[in-house]
Amino acid sequence: MNFIVIVRNSEECEMALEMRESCERCAVSLTADGPASICSFECTFCPDCTAAMASACPNCGGELVVRPRRKVA
């Protein structure tokens, strides 16, 4: 698993982004190297559902942003 290292006030912590494999709204398959959107709680949606929901998470009301992509090995 890949980790993101965050440094805050000289302290490091590791965080891993969960790469969910399906849209939470329509259940379409998502790949780690394909397009998807997430909120700060990592709710995950496909581009079509993100557009239909005006980039707002239906679970928390937060903003949906483009999820980083991972290269497939």
N, C-alpha and C positions, 0 to 999 in steps of 0.2 A: 504494500500500500504506500502511496506517495503521501508525504506530509508537507504542510505549509508551516514554516517556522516564523513565528511572530515574536518580535522583540518589543517589549514595553517596559519602560523604566529599568532598563538594563537586565531584565529577566526574560529568558526564552521559554516558550512553550510550543509544543507541536500540536498541530490541528490537521486532521484529515477531512477532506471534503468527500462526503458520501456521494458516489456517482450512481444515482438510482437509475434503474433500467427501463422504467415505464412512466408515462405521463399519469399523474394522479387524477386527472379529470376524465380522459378518454381511454387510458390504458394502452395507447400506441407504444411500441417499442422505441427506446432511445439508446443510442450507442454513446460510449465515452468520448468518441471523437466527432459526434454529431451535434447539431444545434439543440439547445434546451434552455429553459429559464428557471431560475431559483429565487426564493426569498431568503431572508436572513436565517430562517429556520430550516432551510434546505428543502422546502416543498418544491417539487419538480414538475414542470409542465412542458409540453411540446410547443413549438412556435405557433401553431394554429390556435391552441387553447389560450396561450398567452395573449395573442391578439384579440381573441373573443372576450377575454376578461379585462381588456384595457390595461394590461401589465400590472394588475393588482391581485395579490394572493387572496383567494376566497377563504382561506383558513385563518390567516392572521391580519389581513388587510394591508400587509406590507407591499412594498414595491417588488416586482419581478424584474430581475436583471439577467443578462446573458450569462449562462454557466460557462466557466472555463472548460476548454476541451483538453482531453488527454490523448496522446498518441497511442494508438493500438500497437502492441508489440507483435 
